[in-house]
């Protein structure tokens, strides 16, 4: 497997759908895990990806791991997978409020980490995602992450101190406007 998702809720499904639609990865090159069996069934039926209930299996099989669980579950999930993360693996996170320093502390070892914040328009392939990376990520790995993010919109590299601004302006504002439209 080339790409793994831990968590396959709405945002992960939008990301995976865009990745497959744009031909970056084939469904058989993607593996997803989720604690909710119904989410796994939906991902297998709709996206035709490999599924598992085991987060460690995703880490074992994927070169790139996307952590797409709700922020309150990050600490538990990282505690579960941190020993399985390999030196060459890239981890992409989509949790607001979880800084690179916080993530580094939870992993307890050097991990190539990209922090990003996609927004609701990603659900229709028109998202804008702010990203930042830690010092272990190479320019080539950042470019690889950019190719993934371009599959459901576009992205902009920003300094980490601006990620909370990205969350509030780019992340929350479109969702708020969407609620007005509804």
N, C-alpha and C positions, 0 to 999 in steps of 0.2 A: 504494500500500500504506500502511496505517496503522501496522502493527506488524511488526517484524522480529526474528527470533531468530538469533543467531550461535551455533551449537551446538544440536543437537536430540537430546540424550540423554534419559534417564529423567525428570529434573526438568523440562526444557523441554517434553517431551511431556505431562507432567501439567499444567503451566501452560497450554499451548495447548489441551489437551482441556477444561479448566475454562473457559477464556475462550470457546471456541466453544459449549460446552454452555450457558453462561449468556447467550449472545447478545450479549456485549460487542462482539465482532468476528466477522465471517463468515470462513469459511476463505479465501475469495478476497481478503480484506483483509490476510492474513498471509503473510509470506515467511520462509523459514528456509534457513540454510546449514549445512553440516557437512562436515568433511574425509572422513567415512566415507560412501561411496555407499549402503551398505545402510541407514544412518540416514535418508538423504534419501528413499529408496524407501519405507521404512516410514512416514515422515511424509506423503508424498504419498498413499499408499494408505489409511492409517488416519485421517488428519486432513483430507485433501483440500486442504492448503495448497499455496502456490507454493513451489517448492524451487530451489535453485541451489548450485553448488559454490563460488561467488564471494562472499566476505564483503563486498567493496566494493559489490556489487550490492544486498545487503541494506541497507547504509547509504544508498545512493543512492535506494532506493525507499521506505524506511520513515520515518515521522515519529518513532516511538519504537523504539529498538533495545535489545534485551535481550541482554546478553553472558552466555551460559550455557555457556561452555566450562570445562573443568577449570582450576583456578587456575594450574597450571604453563604453560598456553598463553596466559594473559592478555597478557603482555608482547609476544609475537609478534603476536597478533591486534590489539592496540591499535596496535602499530607499523604494521601493514598498513592499518588503517582511519582512523587519526587525522586525516589530511589531508582525508578525505571527510566527516567529521562537520561538520554545519552548525550555526550559532549557535543556531537555534531547536529543534534536535533534543534529545530527552531520551534519556539512556542509563541503563538500569537494569542493575546488575550483581548476580550471585548468588554471587560467589566469596568464600569465607571467607578472612580474613586480608589482603585487599587493601583497605587504607584509602583514604578519599577523597583524602588527601594523596598517597598512592602513585599512585592513578589519575590525579589532576591532573598529576603529574610526567610520567607516561607519555604522556598526551595532549598535553602541552606547550602547551596553550592553554585558555582558559575553556570548559568543557563542563558542561552541566547533567547532573549525575550523582546518581543515587539508588543507594545501596548497600543490598542486602537479603539476608536469609538465610531462604529458605523451608525447611521441614522435610519429612521423609518422609511424614507424614500428608497432605501435599498430593496425593500419588498417589491418594488416595481422596476428595479434596475437603474434607479436614478439617484442613488445615495452619494453622499460625500463623507469620507472617513478621514478623521485626523489620526495620524500615527506618530509615535516616537519609539526609539529603541534604546536598549542598554548598550554598554561598551563592548559586549561580546559579539554583537551582530555585525557582520561584514556588509559592505556596500552591495555585494551580489545578493546576499540574503534579504536585504531591504528591498532590492529590486524584485526578487521573487515574491515577497509579500505584496508588493505593489501590484504585480500581475494578478494576484488572487483578488485583491481589493478592487481592481479595475473591472472585474467581472460583474459587479453589481453597482457600478457608479464610477466615481473617481476618488482619489485620495490626495492628501496634502501632508507632508512631513512638517511637524511643528515641534518646538521645544516642549519638553514635558511640563514645564511650569504653566503652559497654556492649555493643557489637556482639559482642565476643569472648565475653561471657557468654551472649548470645543463641545464638551458635553452639554453645557447650558444653551449655547447658541445653535449649534448644528444638530445636536441630539434631541434636546427637549422641545425646541421651537417648532420643528416640523410636526412632531407628535401633537403638540398643543393646537396648532392650526388645523390638523386633521380632525381633532375633536370638535372644533368649531364647524367644520364642513359637515361632519356627521350630523 
